[in-house]
Amino acid sequence: MITLNDYLYSGDTVLKILQNYIEDLRKDAKKNHNEIDLIHCNFLIQIKELLEHNDFLTAQSQKIREFYKYMTHEYPFLAFTVKGRIKSLIRAEEKFNGYIVEYIYDYYIKNGTYPPIAELKNKLSCFRDLIAYRIVISLPKCHLKPGEDRETEELKYLYDIANRLPGFLEEQGFTAEPANGVKISHSELMDEFAKPYYRDYISEKKDSDYQSLHITFYDNSSRSYLEVQIRTKDMDDVAEIGAANHLGYEKKQESERARRDAIPQGECRYFDDAYERGIRLQKLDLSKLDVNMFAAVNNSLINDGCGLYRGRLILPYEHLSRFQNDLID
């Protein structure tokens, strides 16, 4: 079985690693008539093209920047950041294989058999977040009126921004994609016309305490999908350095072990391959890797200049609240 791990010790660049991995995986897939690995190759090619041909990202980020400038005018008292990134190679590889494991497991538990290959292939065509932007807002305490609750006020601004975003970006050449009923919003703060497009992880909290609004757009100029996440600073802290980050990892480990125990080894090669690739990535000792522009002391102290483990930044825009900083572009 061909795995990404096999290419992380040669000192090559991320692009060279991707090229070699794709070529070898395609040869092996054709040899063994593995349709899923052929789709896997196409998925990796998308990532490679993002890293190679990123001129369109400059144009795209400039359009996103227009919404940032709009926010500085409409919400001068808020502090906020608008950041963009390309999903890291390791995270993308984990996610692709994780989808396979999850779908086959759920189908097997429900039906006692394995999904038709056509259904599995269709499931793997749903990646829309290789490019993602995140809006994080915060209302400084100095702008709270007597008796106001900060969390309540921030939620009002959060949903107001969410209601305005689809229309604004459609004028910039983006098309909002329907969420197809996934995590539909139950919040009275979200306008009815916006609800079909958002996956609302705030009005319906997850066990991990993760909270955020997610919406997907299609960029008509570059013909690519992108995801926008909107959250408060407190929500972002929980996701990045709090319970959602730690508990999510622990629950993922437990869930994947349970899935392996439930699926008899050797009965479904697609499950076996995806599970093994995911486990090997989880067990990586990042300090041992030899990848150009990447270094790590351990799995926490990391200097990633190539997007191997941490997503490559497209843009960082930051706005400090008015009356604390009056400088706006």
Backbone torsions as a table, in degrees:
resi	resn	phi	psi	omega
1	MET	NA	134.6	178.8
2	ILE	-86.9	129.7	178.5
3	THR	-130.8	156.0	178.1
4	LEU	-61.1	-35.6	-178.2
5	ASN	-52.3	-32.9	-175.5
6	ASP	-64.6	-14.4	-172.1
7	TYR	-112.0	7.6	-171.7
8	LEU	-98.9	15.1	-175.0
9	TYR	-129.7	16.3	-173.3
10	SER	-102.5	-6.8	-176.6
11	GLY	81.3	5.3	-179.0
12	ASP	-73.5	165.0	172.8
13	THR	-75.3	164.2	177.6
14	VAL	-60.2	-39.0	179.1
15	LEU	-63.5	-41.5	178.3
16	LYS	-67.1	-39.8	176.8
17	ILE	-59.4	-47.1	178.9
18	LEU	-61.0	-44.3	-179.5
19	GLN	-59.4	-47.7	-178.9
20	ASN	-66.8	-41.5	-179.9
21	TYR	-62.9	-45.2	-179.5
22	ILE	-63.2	-46.7	-178.2
23	GLU	-60.8	-47.4	-177.9
24	ASP	-69.3	-37.8	180.0
25	LEU	-67.1	-38.1	179.2
26	ARG	-67.0	-43.8	178.1
27	LYS	-59.5	-45.5	-179.3
28	ASP	-65.8	-38.1	-179.5
29	ALA	-65.6	-42.4	178.5
30	LYS	-66.9	-40.1	179.8
31	LYS	-62.4	-39.7	-175.7
32	ASN	-103.3	9.8	178.4
33	HIS	53.2	48.5	-177.7
34	ASN	-101.3	98.9	-175.9
35	GLU	-67.6	-30.8	-178.7
36	ILE	-70.0	-38.5	178.1
37	ASP	-68.2	-27.7	174.9
38	LEU	-67.7	-40.3	174.8
39	ILE	-65.7	-37.6	176.5
40	HIS	-56.9	-43.4	178.1
41	CYS	-60.6	-44.5	179.9
42	ASN	-63.1	-36.7	177.2
43	PHE	-63.1	-44.2	179.5
44	LEU	-66.5	-33.0	177.7
45	ILE	-63.6	-36.9	176.8
46	GLN	-58.7	-44.4	179.8
47	ILE	-65.4	-43.2	179.8
48	LYS	-60.4	-42.2	-179.3
49	GLU	-67.6	-34.7	176.1
50	LEU	-62.4	-40.8	-178.3
51	LEU	-75.5	-31.0	-177.3
52	GLU	-82.4	-46.4	-171.4
53	HIS	-115.0	77.1	-174.5
54	ASN	-101.7	16.0	177.9
55	ASP	-60.2	-39.3	-177.8
56	PHE	-65.8	-24.6	179.4
57	LEU	-66.6	-31.5	177.3
58	THR	-64.3	-46.2	178.5
59	ALA	-65.4	-40.8	-179.2
60	GLN	-64.1	-45.1	-178.2
61	SER	-65.8	-30.1	177.0
62	GLN	-66.1	-34.0	177.0
63	LYS	-70.1	-40.8	176.4
64	ILE	-63.1	-35.0	-179.9
65	ARG	-61.3	-31.0	178.3
66	GLU	-62.8	-35.1	177.3
67	PHE	-71.7	-35.4	174.7
68	TYR	-58.9	-46.8	-179.9
69	LYS	-64.5	-36.6	176.3
70	TYR	-62.2	-42.0	179.5
71	MET	-65.3	-37.7	179.6
72	THR	-62.5	-28.9	179.2
73	HIS	-82.3	-42.3	-175.3
74	GLU	-80.4	-29.9	-176.2
75	TYR	-129.5	60.5	-174.9
76	PRO	-64.8	-20.9	-178.0
77	PHE	-87.6	-10.6	177.3
78	LEU	-85.8	147.9	165.5
79	ALA	-98.6	139.3	179.2
80	PHE	-159.9	160.3	174.0
81	THR	-126.0	149.1	172.5
82	VAL	-127.1	112.9	-177.3
83	LYS	-123.0	151.8	177.2
84	GLY	-132.0	150.5	178.9
85	ARG	-155.1	156.0	169.8
86	ILE	-96.9	132.8	-178.1
87	LYS	-57.9	138.0	-178.2
88	SER	-66.4	156.5	-178.5
89	LEU	-61.4	-46.1	-177.6
90	ILE	-66.2	-42.3	179.5
91	ARG	-65.4	-40.1	178.8
92	ALA	-64.3	-42.0	178.8
93	GLU	-64.6	-40.3	176.8
94	GLU	-62.7	-42.4	-176.4
95	LYS	-67.8	-42.5	179.3
96	PHE	-59.6	-49.4	-179.5
97	ASN	-69.8	-32.9	177.2
98	GLY	-63.8	-36.8	177.4
99	TYR	-62.4	-42.0	179.7
100	ILE	-61.9	-49.2	-179.1
101	VAL	-59.6	-47.2	-176.8
102	GLU	-64.8	-45.0	-176.5
103	TYR	-67.4	-45.7	-179.6
104	ILE	-63.9	-41.7	179.8
105	TYR	-62.2	-49.8	-178.9
106	ASP	-60.9	-41.1	179.9
107	TYR	-65.8	-41.3	-178.6
108	TYR	-66.2	-44.0	180.0
109	ILE	-62.8	-38.2	-177.8
110	LYS	-77.7	-38.5	-170.5
111	ASN	-113.8	-11.9	-179.5
112	GLY	73.8	11.0	177.5
113	THR	-145.3	-178.2	-176.1
114	TYR	-101.9	150.4	-175.4
115	PRO	-67.9	147.3	173.6
116	PRO	-58.5	147.4	-177.1
117	ILE	-59.5	-33.6	-179.7
118	ALA	-64.6	-39.3	178.9
119	GLU	-67.5	-40.4	179.2
120	LEU	-65.6	-40.8	178.7
121	LYS	-63.3	-39.8	178.7
122	ASN	-64.6	-37.5	179.2
123	LYS	-62.2	-32.3	-175.0
124	LEU	-86.8	10.7	178.3
125	SER	-104.1	15.9	-170.3
126	CYS	-105.4	13.4	-178.4
127	PHE	-75.0	121.9	-176.6
128	ARG	-129.2	5.4	-172.1
129	ASP	-122.5	26.5	175.8
130	LEU	-65.4	-30.7	170.6
131	ILE	-110.8	128.8	-178.3
132	ALA	-142.1	143.3	175.4
133	TYR	-120.6	146.7	-178.5
134	ARG	-130.9	129.3	174.9
135	ILE	-107.7	120.4	179.7
136	VAL	-120.4	124.6	-176.8
137	ILE	-116.8	157.1	176.0
138	SER	-150.2	136.6	176.3
139	LEU	-101.9	109.5	-179.7
140	PRO	-58.1	145.5	-177.6
141	LYS	-60.0	-29.8	-177.1
142	CYS	-65.8	-15.4	-179.6
143	HIS	-99.8	2.9	176.5
144	LEU	-80.8	135.6	175.4
145	LYS	-83.2	157.2	179.2
146	PRO	-53.2	129.0	178.1
147	GLY	90.1	-10.5	179.8
148	GLU	-80.4	144.4	177.0
149	ASP	-99.1	127.5	-174.0
150	ARG	-60.2	-46.7	-177.8
151	GLU	-61.5	-41.1	179.9
152	THR	-64.7	-43.9	-179.5
153	GLU	-67.2	-39.9	179.1
154	GLU	-63.5	-38.0	178.6
155	LEU	-62.0	-38.9	178.6
156	LYS	-60.5	-45.6	179.9
157	TYR	-68.4	-36.7	-179.2
158	LEU	-60.7	-48.9	-178.8
159	TYR	-71.8	-30.5	176.4
160	ASP	-63.8	-43.2	176.7
161	ILE	-63.1	-42.5	179.7
162	ALA	-62.2	-38.0	179.8
163	ASN	-67.1	-31.9	-176.7
164	ARG	-85.5	-26.0	-172.1
165	LEU	-60.2	-49.1	-176.2
166	PRO	-57.7	-46.6	-179.2
167	GLY	-64.4	-40.7	-179.5
168	PHE	-62.6	-48.5	-176.6
169	LEU	-71.3	-26.7	176.2
170	GLU	-64.6	-32.8	175.9
171	GLU	-70.2	-19.2	179.3
172	GLN	-93.6	2.1	177.4
173	GLY	101.4	17.7	177.1
174	PHE	-108.5	152.9	176.2
175	THR	-121.6	123.2	179.0
176	ALA	-70.4	134.6	-179.0
177	GLU	-96.7	133.2	177.6
178	PRO	-59.8	143.8	179.0
179	ALA	-85.4	-4.7	176.3
180	ASN	55.5	38.4	174.2
181	GLY	81.0	1.2	179.7
182	VAL	-77.3	122.2	179.3
183	LYS	49.7	47.5	-179.2
184	ILE	-61.8	143.2	-173.6
185	SER	-73.3	137.3	174.4
186	HIS	-109.9	10.2	-176.3
187	SER	-82.7	135.5	175.0
188	GLU	-71.1	-14.0	-178.9
189	LEU	-80.3	-16.1	179.7
190	MET	-95.1	130.5	179.7
191	ASP	-63.6	148.5	-177.8
192	GLU	-60.7	-36.8	-178.0
193	PHE	-68.6	-23.6	-178.2
194	ALA	-88.4	-24.9	-173.8
195	LYS	-56.0	-39.5	-178.6
196	PRO	-63.7	-15.5	-174.7
197	TYR	-101.0	-14.4	-174.2
198	TYR	-104.0	143.2	165.6
199	ARG	-100.7	111.2	-170.8
200	ASP	-99.9	103.7	177.9
201	TYR	-95.2	15.7	177.9
202	ILE	-103.1	-51.9	-179.1
203	SER	-68.6	-21.0	176.5
204	GLU	-130.9	86.3	-173.2
205	LYS	-67.5	149.4	175.2
206	LYS	-88.7	164.6	179.5
207	ASP	-59.5	-28.1	-176.5
208	SER	-80.8	-2.2	-176.8
209	ASP	75.1	9.0	177.3
210	TYR	-66.4	133.6	178.0
211	GLN	-137.4	134.7	179.2
212	SER	-177.8	159.3	169.8
213	LEU	-106.6	132.8	-179.6
214	HIS	-122.3	136.7	175.4
215	ILE	-142.1	142.5	-179.3
216	THR	-110.0	137.4	176.7
217	PHE	-122.2	152.6	169.9
218	TYR	-106.2	124.1	178.7
219	ASP	-85.5	107.3	-174.9
220	ASN	-67.5	-22.8	179.7
221	SER	-76.2	-49.3	-177.2
222	SER	-92.9	-6.8	-178.0
223	ARG	56.4	49.0	179.1
224	SER	-137.4	157.7	177.7
225	TYR	-95.1	153.7	173.5
226	LEU	-147.2	153.1	178.6
227	GLU	-112.9	142.0	173.8
228	VAL	-118.3	128.4	176.0
229	GLN	-111.2	138.3	179.8
230	ILE	-127.0	126.9	-178.5
231	ARG	-155.6	165.0	174.2
232	THR	-84.4	167.2	179.2
233	LYS	-61.4	-40.0	178.5
234	ASP	-62.6	-41.5	177.5
235	MET	-63.7	-39.8	179.9
236	ASP	-65.9	-38.2	177.9
237	ASP	-63.0	-42.7	179.8
238	VAL	-62.7	-40.6	-177.7
239	ALA	-70.9	-38.3	-172.1
240	GLU	-91.8	-39.7	-174.2
241	ILE	-132.1	6.0	-176.0
242	GLY	-110.9	-152.2	-173.1
243	ALA	-61.9	-36.9	-177.2
244	ALA	-62.9	-37.1	-179.9
245	ASN	-69.7	-51.1	-175.8
246	HIS	-71.1	-50.2	-177.4
247	LEU	-66.1	-35.1	178.1
248	GLY	-60.2	-41.4	179.7
249	TYR	-66.0	-44.6	-179.3
250	GLU	-63.8	-44.6	-179.4
251	LYS	-65.9	-35.4	177.9
252	LYS	-63.0	-42.9	178.6
253	GLN	-60.9	-46.9	-179.5
254	GLU	-63.8	-43.3	-178.1
255	SER	-63.1	-42.6	-177.7
256	GLU	-69.3	-35.2	176.1
257	ARG	-64.3	-39.6	179.3
258	ALA	-65.6	-38.1	179.3
259	ARG	-66.1	-40.7	178.6
260	ARG	-63.8	-39.2	179.7
261	ASP	-67.3	-29.3	-175.6
262	ALA	-82.2	-28.4	-177.2
263	ILE	-99.2	115.8	179.3
264	PRO	-58.2	126.9	-178.2
265	GLN	-64.8	136.3	178.0
266	GLY	95.6	-9.1	-178.2
267	GLU	-87.4	-29.8	-178.0
268	CYS	-135.4	104.4	-174.7
269	ARG	-66.5	-29.2	-179.9
270	TYR	-66.9	-41.1	176.7
271	PHE	-66.2	-46.6	-177.3
272	ASP	-59.2	-46.8	-178.5
273	ASP	-64.4	-46.8	-177.8
274	ALA	-65.0	-40.8	-180.0
275	TYR	-63.9	-44.7	-178.0
276	GLU	-66.0	-41.1	178.1
277	ARG	-62.7	-41.2	179.4
278	GLY	-65.3	-43.0	-179.7
279	ILE	-64.7	-41.2	179.9
280	ARG	-63.5	-37.1	177.6
281	LEU	-68.0	-38.2	178.2
282	GLN	-64.4	-30.0	-176.2
283	LYS	-90.7	4.6	-179.3
284	LEU	-59.5	135.0	168.6
285	ASP	-96.6	101.5	-172.7
286	LEU	-62.0	-26.3	-179.7
287	SER	-68.5	-18.6	-178.0
288	LYS	-90.9	-11.5	-175.8
289	LEU	-70.4	148.4	176.0
290	ASP	-126.4	86.5	-179.2
291	VAL	-126.7	133.3	-178.5
292	ASN	-58.0	132.5	179.5
293	MET	71.2	21.3	177.0
294	PHE	-134.2	138.4	175.6
295	ALA	-152.3	149.5	178.8
296	ALA	-149.4	137.3	172.8
297	VAL	-79.8	-39.6	174.8
298	ASN	-155.0	-164.5	-176.8
299	ASN	-80.9	5.4	175.9
300	SER	-115.5	-39.6	-179.9
301	LEU	-92.0	101.1	-169.7
302	ILE	-131.8	136.1	172.5
303	ASN	-118.6	96.4	-173.1
304	ASP	-107.4	107.2	179.9
305	GLY	-105.7	12.9	-175.2
306	CYS	-134.8	-2.3	179.5
307	GLY	81.2	23.5	178.5
308	LEU	-73.1	-50.1	-174.2
309	TYR	-111.0	-33.7	177.2
310	ARG	-115.0	142.0	-176.5
311	GLY	-59.2	145.1	177.4
312	ARG	-77.6	128.9	-179.1
313	LEU	-72.0	136.1	173.8
314	ILE	-95.0	-44.7	-179.8
315	LEU	-155.9	147.7	164.7
316	PRO	-126.0	115.3	173.4
317	TYR	-113.4	132.0	-177.3
318	GLU	-130.0	137.2	178.6
319	HIS	-131.1	119.8	174.3
320	LEU	-87.6	149.8	-176.8
321	SER	-57.0	141.8	173.5
322	ARG	-58.4	152.8	-176.2
323	PHE	79.3	-8.7	170.2
324	GLN	-112.7	-34.9	176.0
325	ASN	-149.1	116.2	-176.7
326	ASP	-96.2	6.6	-176.7
327	LEU	-89.6	111.7	176.6
328	ILE	-127.9	137.6	-179.2
329	ASP	-56.1	NA	NA
